């Protein structure tokens, strides 16, 4: 009698999908599964660990995923480690079932060649051939179908999001320019290469559980787990497929809570869990550097109202009010020279082209961030009060297409998290362990 036949006798009511899956694996693989199960009996492995909208997640599914998660993170398996990752794996499995059910409802599937390509990439990252990689997975007591199901679930959700959510997201030039302005304004400040693991909080009832899961992940990281592998397994951010890699960021590009945490970190350290509006983040600061400043060319025009450095407070208010009045009349670079001539100061008019990094430090942030053609607020400078207009700014070294892609991914990520939140809220989930 084969192992599959024994399973059928032990659990005659098992779904046909389960046995179809087992039938694709060899009897040896199933034997390895039984040997690896420890105290779990076959009947226990076939009982429900959870039910998601009437679809069963078996103890076998859960056991295989726990082993796979531990294998992926490179840690030594132990009863304590299995217990720590159990709730994280269960949450991931439930989400996968909800995603698969939604994809089935929308008639979305993943072709075999796309699945094969994903497996080949995973094997390549581990410097193995496809078959050698799958053999190693089985030698660790994991049915290869468990790995394939996880990859298939990730691909089908990615396909669903691309079809359903991507067409609704449009990134404007103004949004791109806003990011460019922040980058330019922070040139010369510290730039950081950051990775993340993100766990979403969909309701206040989940707060404590999600925080606990984040703390358990931090424990694993401190025990030697690989950050990239944990991010791929457990992060709920769009950066998960890239191992949580966000890339190089400057202050102002991330949520204020994350900026504050990064400011106090040293290279190659982790921090967290950091709570933001959407959930908990674990941060890895891979490296930091001083951002370049001198490769931005700007053309500036100015209205300068003379004022002595020791001017009385009353005189300062008078000049400031005059500067505000003039700035309201500026419609761009075309009429600023007329207004500059009216101001009558020798420093008014076209200041020409210059390097942003050559300007005095107080002016660099202003000139780097104000939109092209719009007047700045009045600024106290040597010799008076100035209103500046940037007529041209060449942001050398800034990839606008990459910025657009990042903004696009951020928006899609936000929409996909909302989509998952709605699926969870409308689901009937019964956890039985």
N, C-alpha and C positions, 0 to 999 in steps of 0.2 A: 504493500500500500504506500503510495507517495505521500509526501508531507502535505500536499494540497488536499489530497483525499482525506487525510487525518483531520485537517482543519475543517473540511466540510462536515465530517461526522461530529466534531466538537461543537460546531456552530452552524447548524443547517440553515438558519435564517439569515446568514451573512449576505450582504448585497453582492450581486453578480460582478459589479465593478471591482470589488476587492479581490475576488478570485481571478478575474481576468488579469489584474495587475500581478498577482502572485504567479500566475501561469507563465508570464513572460520572463520570470527569473528561474534559474536552475534550482533543482532540488538541493544542490550543495549550498546555494545562497540562502535558501530557507533554513537549512540545517545550521548554518552560521548564525542566522537570526535567533533560532531557539537556544543555541549555545550561549549567545551573548545576552539573552534575556535575564539571566540570573534567576532570582526568586519568582519572576513572573511566569505563570503557567500559560499554556496556549490559550486556554479559555479566557484568562485575564487580558491577554493581548488583543483579543477580538471584541472585548466589551467596549462600550462607548465611554470615551473620556469626556466628550462634549457632543451636543447636538446643535447644529446650526441650521435653522429653518428646515427641520426634519432630515437633514443630512448628517450622518454620523462621522465624527472624528474618533477613530478607534485608539485604544491604548498602543496598538502597533504603530499607527501613524505618529503618535506623540513620542513613543520610545525611539523610533527611527530619527525623528527630527532633533530630539535632544542629543542623540549620538552625533548626528551630522553637525549640529551647532558647536559641540565641543571639539569635534575633529577640525572644523574650519578655523577655530580660534587657536589651535595648537596647544591646548592645555591638556594636562593629564587627567583622565576621567576619574572621578570619585563620587561617592554617594552625596557628599556635601555640594560638589559642583553641580551635579545633576539637579539637586533641589533648588539651587540658586537660579539656574537657567529655565526651570520648568515653566514658571508663569510667563516669562518672556516668549518662550517657544509657543505656548498655548495661545497667547494673544496673536502671534504671527499666523498661526494655523487658522484661527477663527477669521482673521482678516482675509486670508487667502481664499477661504471657502466663500466668504461674502463676495469677494471680487470675482471668483469663478462663476458663481451663481448669476451675478449681474452680467458678466460677459456672455453667459449662455442665454440669458433673457434677451440680449441685444444681438444674438447670433454672431458673436465675435470669437474667433479662434486663432490659433497660432500654427502656421504651416510647419511641417516637420523639418524643412531645411533651415528655418529660422532657429528652431530648437537645437539642431545639430551645430549650427554656427556658434550659438551661445556656449554650448558644451566645449567646443573646440577652443574658444577664447579662455574659458575657465581652466582647461587643461594647460594651455600655453602659459597662462600666468603662473602655473605651478611647475613649468618647465618639463612637461610630460606630454606624451602622445595621448590622444583621446582614450584609447583602450587601456593604456597603462594607468591613467588617472582613475577611470571607472573601476579598474581592478583594485586599486588601493582603497577606494571607498568601500568596496565589498569586503576587502580583507579586514577592515575596521568594524565589520559587523553591521554595515548599513546597506540595505537593499538599494541598488542603483535607481530603482523606480522612485524611491523617496527623493533622491536628488533631482531626478528629471521632473517630478511633480513640482518641486519648489521652483526650479528654473522656468517651467511652463507657466506657473502662476504669476511670476514676475513679468514675463513677456506678455501674457494676455492682458494684464492690467495696464502695462505700458501702452499696448495697442489701443485699448479702450480709451485711455486718457487722451491719446493723440487724436483719435477720431471724434470723441465727444466734446473735449474741452479745448483742444488747441485752436479750432477755428474761431472760437469766441474771444480769443485774446489778441489784442492789438497794442503794440508799443509805439508811442508817438515820438517824434523827434524831440519834443520838449522833455519827455521823461529821460531820454538818452542824454540830452544836454545837462539836465539836472545832475546826473551822476558824474558826467565829465567835469562839471563845475566843482563838485565836491572833491573829486580826485585832484584837480588842479589846485584848489584852495589848500589841500593838505600835502601838496608836494613839499618835500623837505621834512615831513613828519615821519614817524615810524610806519613801515609797511610790514604786514604780518601774513605768513602763509599758515592757513588755519584749516583744520578738519573738524567735523562735528558728528555726533550721534544725537539724533533728535527723537524724542518720544512725545507724541501728541497727548494732550489732555482735552477730551471732548466735553466733559462736564465736571462740576465740582466733586461729584461722588467718586471720580476716578483719581483725584488729586493724590491721595496718600499711596494708592497702589502704584501709580506711575512713578512717583518719586522713589518708592522702594525699589522698583525695577531699575531706575537710573542709578541708584546707589549700589545695587548689586553688580551692574555693569562696571562701575568704577572699581569695585572690589576686584573684579576679574582683570581689569586693566593693570591694577597695581600688583596683581599676582602673576603678571607676565603675559596676559592675553594680547593678541595682536589687534591694534585699534582698527585697522583697515578691515580685517575679517569681521570684527564685531559690528562695525558700521554696516557692512554688506548684509549681515544676518538680521540685525535688529533695528537699524535706523529707519525712521518713517519719513525721512526727507528725500527730496529728489536727488540729493547727492549720494544716496546709498549705493547705487551701482558703481560709483567711482570710489567706493571705500570711505565716503564721508568727506571727500576733498572739496573744500570751498574754493581754495586758491588764495591768491594774494589779495588782501583787503587793507584798506586804510580806515582810520577813524571816521565814522559817519556812514559807512556802507552797511553795517550790520545794526541790529537792534541795540538801543542804548545799554541794555543790561549786558549784552555780550561784549560791547566795546569796553564797558567798565571792568568786566572780568579779564579780558585780554590785556588791559593796561597794567595789571598786577602780575602777569605771568612771565616766566622765563622760558626760553627756548626748550623744546622737547619735554614740556610738562603738560599735565592735564588739569582741567578745572571743571567743577560742576557738582551736582546738577544746578544749572542756572535756569531759573524760571523766567519765561517770557510770556507774552499774552497767549501764545498758542500751545505751549508745553514746556518740557524740560530739555535742556541742551547739555551735552558733555563736550567740552572743547579740548582739542589738542593743538597747541601752538608749536608747529614744526620748526619754524625759523623766523627771524625778523631781520629787517634791514632798514636803512635810511632811504626814503624815497627820493628820487632825483628831482631837481627843481629847475635846472637851467635850460631844459630843452623845449620850453614853451615861449613862443614869440607872441608879443601883443602890440597892437597899435592903439594908442590912447589919445583922447582929446580931453581938455580940462577947462573948467571955468574956475578961476582963482580969484577970490575976494581978499584983498590985502588986509592984514590985521597984525598989529604988533604982538610980539610974544608976551609982553607984560600988560596986555589990554585989560581994562577993567571988566568985571563980570557983566555990567550993563552993555559995554561995547561988544563983548562976545555974543550976547544974546541978539543984539542988533544985526551982526554979521551973519549969524546962523539963520535968522529969520529971512534975511535977504537971499542967502544961498538956497534955502528951501523954496522960496518964491521963484527963483530962476530955474531950479531943477524941474519944477512942474511944467515949465514951458519947453523943456527939451524933448523933442520927439525922436531923436536919433543923431547920428553923426552928421547929417546934412545941415541941420540948423544950429548945431552947438557952437560953431565958430561965430555965427552972428551974435549969439547971446554972449559968447566969450568976449567979443569986441565991445559989447555994451558994458561988460564988467570993467573994462579999462585997465586990467592988470597985465603987466608984461609977461607973466607966466601963463596966461590963458591961451587957448588955441590948441593946435596940433602938436603933441609932444613927440610924434614919430613912433617908429618901431623900436622895441627893446626886449630884452630877455626878462621874463617874469622874475627870475631869481635875482636880477640886478636891482629890483625895486626895494625900498625900505620894507622891513618885515611887516609893519602894520598895514601896508598897502597890498601886499602879496595876496592875502586872503580875499580882499575886496575885489581886486582886479581879476583874480582867478575864478571868482564865483558869480559875479553879476552877469546877467544875460547880455549878449551882444546888442549894442544900440540903446540900452536902457541906462539912465543916469543912476549913479550911486547916491546913497545918503550923503549929506555934507560930512566931510572928514577934516579934522584939524591937522594941518601940516605946517611945516616950517614956513613962516611968512604969511599965514592966512588960513582961510577956509576953502576947501576944494570940493568940487563936484566932478566926478570922472565919468567918462563914457568909453567903453571898450569898443572900438570899431572893427577890430579883427583879432582873432586869437587862433594861433596854429598850435593845436594840441599834439605835438609830435610825440610818438611813442604810445598814444592812447588808441586802443582798438575799439572803435565805435560798434563794429559788428559784434565783437565779443560782449560788449556791454549790453547791446540789444538782446543777444542770446541769453545772457544772465537774467535780465529783467523778464524775458519771456518765460524762462524756466521757473523763476520765482513765482510768477503769477499762476502758471500751470500747477506748480507744487501746492500753492495755497488753495486753488480750486479742487485739486484732487484730495486734499485733506478734508475739505468740506464735504466732498462727495462721500468719502469713507465715513465721516462722522454721521452723515444722514443714513448710510447703509447700516451702520451699527445701531443707530437709534430705532430704526424700523424693523430690525431683525429679532427673531426669537432665538436666543442663545441660552442653552442649558448646560452648564459646566458640571460634570459629575465626579470630579476627583477633588 
